């Protein structure tokens, strides 16, 4: 039986990856206040893809105050701008 390495291509269902290196989601809360992604975010994650990672999972965003539990600084409040 042949062994595979991190650098071998892999298929996960219909998803084909160039290698097995992945960047985990890193919630940096850098989206705009209305939840849209920014050019800065595209550049940040694009750098990982350009650097050779086979899979890049981008950050999650919260939909509203009720679902944003766990963040110490919640950007949807005016108080956050003063912190």
Secondary structure, DSSP 8 states (H G I E B T S, - for coil): -----TTS-EEETTEEESSS-EE-------S-TTS---HHHHHHHHHHHHTT-SEE-------SGGG-TT-SS-TTSGGGGG-
